[in-house]
């Protein structure tokens, strides 16, 4: 059967022809010094027809794991056989990245500013530009995130699981935990949904830090999704893919008092109801508060900052119908993606 040739795509008035790839700069305002700022976009236009998908990172400027994930994706030799078009935006919030900040210079959250407007705030203008030049030209999307500063997240997918197509892609990504997450007002995921675009949010690691397990899992997950969409050839490996589990619900355990936290559980730990999660004390150890699990589940997020104030979120626990199965999947996932694992070759090498 003869393959259908792909069509060209235009980003910011730059036309990318089938079988070629190029980097396009989207204007993102100017600094006080008059120096121009731009949002870098790399477009890989496959020779043959297929879906158009975007992958984006650093919408929150301090969430940098996704920047490295996209760099590794763009180095994959498999992209020579790409069907369709891949639009990669490693740094959406360029202002925040430069300032090591989650936010834009006016303290607005870009991921609460979609779909934006052409004449609004800087956040609104950047959101509008991203929707117009990227989202509106795609059929699918993956947005890469980490936990907020001083927190760490177990690799997880957040998606609208009520949509069958989105749910299938979430399963294909291959992380241990999937969470059915409501759409947040002003988020990129909400704006994409209004355009009928199935979208996944990958959340793993910590702000301002590279985490190798999270990066490797993100690269493999994106490849899995692209194979599912037939944008890339299917793997010849006969190894059974990881079967993720869907959390019934999740909630943060908060501290009833202030002090210095000594955590007792790591990410991915299976906990039972009333299990000891950590101890909070004053600097002299004269007063201690034990933090226990309100229900059984898996720790999918936790704070890394020992200094806590009353009401701070400490441990994020996800409920599962079969907790022991979820714990086994988390353990298998961690072993597969460890840096010294033989399952994945090198950090820059192809993934089978």
N, C-alpha and C positions, 0 to 999 in steps of 0.2 A: 504494500500500500504506500502510495506516494505521500510524503509528509508535506503539510501545508507550510509555506514560508511565513515567518513572523512579519509583523508590520513595525514600522519605525515608531518611536515615541518622542514627544517633544516636552522638555522640561526647561522652563524659563527661556523659551525661544531657542533652545539648543536642540537640534534634532539628532537622535541617536538611531542609526540604521541597524537592521538585523545583522548579527554576526560581529558587532562591534561593542566596545565599552568605553565610557568616558566619565570624567568628573565634572559636575556642574555646580556652580556657586549660586546659592539663592541669597539675595540681599537681606541682611538682618540688622539694618540700621548702622549708625556710626558711633564711634567713641567720642568723648569730649575733645579729643585731639584732632578730630576730623578724619581719623583713620577708619576706613570702611570695615564692617564686619560681615561675614558671610556664613551661611549654613552649607557645609559641604555635602553634596549628594553624588553618589557613584551609581551609574546606571549600567547594567549588563543586559544588553538586548540580544537574546538568543537568535540563532539563525532560523530556527523553526518555531511555529506557533505554540502557544501555551498560555497559562495564566500570567497575570502581572501581579507581583506581590511586593510589598515594602517591608523592610525591617528597620526599626528605628531605635535609637538609644539616647541616653542623656537628655531626655525631656526634663528631668531633674538634673541639674548640672553637676551634682556631686555623685551621681550614680554611674560609675565608670566601667563596671564589668562589661556592659553591653558594647562599649567602644571596642574593647579587645575581642569580643565575640565576633563583631562585624568584620574587624580586620582579618581574623582567621578565615571567616567565611569567604571573603573576597580573594584569598590566596588559594582557595581550593582548586585543584586541577579539573575537578568534575564540572566546573562552570563552563568549560569548553563545550560541553554537551548540553548546556542549558536549553530547555524549551520554554518559551515565553520570555518574560522580562523580570529582572530583579532590580528593585530600587532600594539602595542601602543608604541610610542616613545615620552615621555613627554619632554625630553631635547635633542634636536639635537645639538645645539651649546653650548656644556658644557663650553667651554672656555669663551664665551660671558656671560653666566649666572653667572659664578663665579665673573666676573669683572663688573657685572651690565651694560654690553655693548651690543649694537646691533651687533657689529662686532666681528671678530676674532682678536687675538693679533696683526696681521699684518695689521689691519684696512680693511681687505677684507670683503665683504658682502657675506655670505654663500649662500644666495638666488639669487645671480648673478653668481654663480660658477658651476652650474650644466650643463652637467652631470659629470663634473670633470675629473680627470685623476689620475692614480695610482702614478705618479712620479712628480706631479705638486706641487703647493703651499699647505699649510695646508688646506686651504679652498677647493682646488681642490681634495685633497686626501679624505677629509671627505665627500664631495659630491659624489665622486666615490664609496666610501664605502657604503653610504646610498642607492645609486642606485643599487649596486650589491646585498646587503644583504636584503634590504627591498622592494624597488619599483619593482624590477624585479620579485619578488615573489608574487605580489599582482595583483588583478583585478580592485580594486577601491582605492581611497585615499581621505583623508580630511586633509588639513593643516590648523592649527589654528594660527591666528595672532591677533595683536592689532594695534592701531595707533602708530606712532612714538612717541618719548619722547616729553612731553608737549602738546600732542594732544589727542583727544578723538574721537572715532568712534561709531556711532549708529550701533548695530548689523546688519551685512549685509553679503551676500554671493557674491563672485566674481567667475565667471565661464565662460567657453566657451558655451554660450547658442545656438550657431549654431549646436552643437552636441545634438541630441534629447535625448540621454541617460543621458548626463550630465545635460541638462535642466530639465529633470524629477526629478533627485536627488536634484537639487537646489530648485525646488518647494517643494519637500518633506521635506527639512530641516526645513522650517517653521519660518524664520525670516521675518521681514516686508519688507525688501528691497533686491532685487536681481539686480546685476549690470553685464552686459555683458562686461567682461574685456578682452582686448587683452593680448596675451601671451607675457611676457617680456623675453628678451634674458637672458639666464643663470638661469632662475627661475626653481624651482622644478616643477611647473605646466607645463612649457614648456617641460621639460625633460620627465615628465610622459605622456604628450600628444604624444610625439614621440614614446613611447612604447604602444600607444593605450589604455592608462589607463584613464578613466573618473575621474576627480578630482575636488573637491570643495575647495575654500579658504574661510574660515570663519574669518571675521575681525571685532573685537568688543572691545571696552574699550580703555585703555591707557597703555602705557609702564610702567613697574615697579609698577603697581598697580593692586590689585584684584578688579573687579567690579562684584557684585553679580548678577545683571540682566544679564550681558553678559555671566557669567559663567553658570547660569541656562539655558539660551537660547542655549548655546553651547551643554550642556549635552542633553537637550531635542532634539535638532536638529540632533545630531549624532544618538540618539536612533530612531528618525523618519526615517533616511536614512537606518539604519540597518533593520528596520521593512519593509521598502519598498523593500529591497534586500532579504527579508525573512531570514535574519540571526538571527532575534529575532522574537518571536511570536507577532502577531498583538495585538494592544490594545483592551480591551473590552469596553473602554469608547465610548459613543455615541456622545460626544462633537465634533462638526464640527471643523476640523483643521483650523489653520490660513491660509488664502489665501494671499501669498505675492504678491507684485507688482514689476514689472520690470521697472527700471529707463531707460528712453530714452537716457539720457546722464547725465554727472555730471561735474562740474568744481569748482575749488577753487577761492574764491574772495580774492584778494591780496591787501595789503595796499599801497596807493600811497606815504605814508610818514612815518617817524619813530615817536615813542612816546609811551605813556602808553594807553593800550586798555581797554575800559570798554565795555564788551560784553552785548548786549541787548536781545539775543535769546539763548535758550538752544538747546541741541541735540533733534532732532525729531520735532522741531518747523516748522509749515507751514508758509512760507513767500510768500508775493506777490512781484511783480516787484516794485522796489524802496522802499521796506520796510527797516526800519532802523535796521541794524544788530549790530552796535557798534559805539563807538565814540573813536577817538584817540586824545590825547591832550599832551601838554608838562606838566612838573611837576607843573607849576603854573596855568594851565588852561587858559593861554592867547591865545593859538592857538588850535583850535579844527578841526578835520577832521571827517565828518560823513561817515560811511561805509554803503552803501545801496546794496540791492539785485539787480543784473543785470537782473534777471528773476525770475519767480515764481517757487516754489518747496519746498522740505523738506531739512532741515539742517541735513546732515548725518555725518558731521565731523566738528570739530572746534579746535582752539588752546586753551590751558589752561594757556598760559604764557602771562601775561599782557604787558610785555616789548617786543615791536616789532620794527623791522627795515623795512625800505622801501623795498617793494617787498615780504615780508613774507606772507605765506598763512594763512588766518584767518578763513574762513568759507567755508566748502565744501557743495555745494548745488546740489541736484539731481533733474532733471526734470522728470515729470510724465505726462502721457496723461490726467489722471484725478487726480489732486492734492488733492482734497477733500477726495477722496477714500483712497489715500495713507496716508493722515493725520489720518483718522479714524483707519486704520490698525495699524499704529504706536502707537496710543493711546491704542488700545486694547492689543497689544503686551506688552507694558510697564506694564499695570495693571496685566496681567497674570503672569509676571515674577518678580514682586516686592517681596522682602524678606518676607513681611507680608501677601502675598497673600495666600488664602486657596487652590488655584488651584494646587500648588506644595507643597507637604508635608514638608520635612525638607531638609537641604542642602545635607545630606548624604543618605536620604531615596530613595526608588524606585520611579520612575515616572510611573504613570499608562498610 
